[in-house]
Amino acid sequence: MSDGSTTRVEQPSGPVHAGPGTLNYTVNIGLGDQDKPGRSPRRIADDQLRLLRQQFVDPRGMGAARRLRDDSRTVILHGAPGSGRTAAARVLLYELHQDTGIFRELLPGEEEGALTDPELVGVGDRLLLNLAEADVSQWARMRTDLSALRTAVQEQRAHLVVVMPYDGMLESHLQPYRADIARPPDIEVFRRHLRLHRIPYEEYLRRAPALDAFLAEQPPMEEVALFADRVRRARAAHPVHDGFPTWCERSCDARKQWRREVAELVAKQKAASQRALLFATAMLHGAHADVIHHGAALLLRILDTPTDDGPLLEGKDLSERLAEIGAATEPGGHVRFDKLDYDAAVRAHFWDHMPDLRHQFSTWTVHSTELDDPHITFGLRARLVSRLADQYLRTGRGIDLAFLAEEWSAAPATSARREAAIGALACGLHDLRYGQSLRTLVYDWCVGKQLTGNLAHVLLRVCTDVIAPTHPDQAMTRLRHLARRERGATPALDALCDLAATNARLTRHPSAPNADDARLFLRICDPVALTDPGGAPRTLIDEKAVQASVVTGWAEVFTKMQQSHWQPYAERWLHTACAADNHRDCLLALLVDAAGRDGGILAALYSTARAAEPAAPGGRARGTAMTERLLLKISTAQGLYPSAASTPPAPPRRTTR
């Protein structure tokens, strides 16, 4: 049995994964009716980790890893491929349930700089450093920086889990943080997945020779999850006459991939109408028969194929045509192939053996999302885009998904087409092989590409919904570049502010190198968020790195913007200082430091404080006291008093305004 505690599954849903390998998502971030980002990136990340925890079976050694996490805040996980090491790392971090900080994957060498950067770690952050696939030289470089990273983790009361290479070495001073895990029992993983699929326990207690043979191969955990899903689908298709052993046999048959059978079927079905029906059934598998019928007709139109002009009543009906391709209509009107996973084999055959039609297949996909049919649902659109994206990814064309999204987002675009573009690009970003390259491409597009049609909206959505949950710093950088280019409406700036609000660590980097960034700084750098600990042991404004960024940002604001623009934001800052007794002096000092010794700016800052007095929290008297405190700091900065801590007699105040 496995170490540690077991998991109670409450409301299972979504994909299943309990080990290494690629988790294939059906991307549902797009294809809806809304045009704005929905859940916050932090909520998306937490939901994904919660789902993983429901699916997870503890590998051997997980209990020791938990104790090490709690005692030292750092765990270096070691395990063989197939042991569930990456999933275990994510679960270790999810179980912390901290009110502060964010979950982040560190990507050294991509954009996040060296691990020795003290600003890399925020208060309460949950950090994953996945080096399972690192080569010898990369692992050696990372090990030299781990001590500095650990120090930052301790200081910020954060947590770090490192997944080390299976054959990697570890120095003696790092050995105390090592936790070894081993593959969980296969049958427990399989049964966990069946419980997630809500299959009653008594149905899978019977012995199944096909299952025994499959598990004897010690397949990767991902394959166990896929096998369980096939059993679920076999049960759904044949719930009465078959039992658990037969469902497992059908699942084993599906592993054959049906390539030869599909090739023979396509060769036999010479008519364009039947091949179109075969393709539409595979791409829209599980859809209502009306949708399948319209989809097949749409493909013939796109390919400019002549139609049969014979009397309609003399032709074969849809039921007969479906039978000829091995499919049938269920009682509820939905169409499926008789053989499990036959649809995937058909999709692969058309894509692999008809390469000249790939662009038309892509065009057909986006047009199908726009079909006017009551049976076309949110989920069907998502699955359709995901199935097309699978073909791009399977054949090494993941980068092309970005250009497909660009094509689909061209104006004029319907809501369905726009959301399909978001979904296609999201599929590529989720893929481990292409995620980094596509994030780089998204960055380049946000910086300098001509944003025609709805491309800016597509980029905004993948930043907030796909990149931000695990790489919030990268999402913020891309949104900042989009916001710089906005004129009129400011959806990217609004999204940037929302991201900064939900991931307080991001306010560490509000520096403003130009006038556009000065505008962004004023929106992002909220004094209330900086002074609210939110359950953390200290506030952001207490951190030296944050203070330095704030001074830099305000300095650029003062020098590059007119007072009329920055004054409302400065008044809010001063009002926050009035109400924040513990941070009043710090907030005022940051403004004065940003002004430097520029007499004009200091005078403008003083006049702003006088103007803010009537609306100050607690009334004018409190605002007046705040202004006098600010004047004291201004005088100290100009060398009139030796220190702001020593209080001289109050300077004379003007009696008129």
Secondary structure, DSSP 8 states (H G I E B T S, - for coil): --SS-----SS--S----SSS-------SSSSS--S--S-HHHHHHHHHHHHHHH----BTHHHHHHHHHHHSEEEEE--TTS-HHHHHHHHHHTT--SSS-EEE--TTTTS--TT-GGG--TT-EEEEE-TT--HHHHHHHHHHHHHHHHHHHHTT-EEEEE--TT----TTTGGGEEE-B---HHHHHHHHHHHTT--GGGG-S--HHHHHHHHT---HHHHHHHHHHHHHHHHHSTTT--HHHHHHHHHHHTTTTHHHHHHHHHH--SHHHHHHHHHHHHTTTSBHHHHHHHHHHHHHHTT-----S-GGGS--HHHHHHHTTEEE-TTSBEEESSTTHHHHHHHHHHHH-GGGHHHHHHHHHHHHT---TT--HHHHHHHHHHHHHHHHHTT-TTHHHHHHHHHTSSS--HHHHHHHHHHHHHHHHSTTTHHHHHHHHHHHHHHS---TTHHHHHHHHIIIIITTT-HHHHHHHHHHHHHT--S--HHHHHHHHHHHHSGGGGG----SSHHHHHHHHHH--HHHHH--TTSSS-GGGSHHHHHHHHHHHHHHHHHS-HHHHHHHHHHHHHHHHH-GGGHHHHHHHHHHHHTT-HHHHHHHHHHHHHHSTTSTT-HHHHHHHHHHHHHHHHHHTTSSS-TTS--------S--
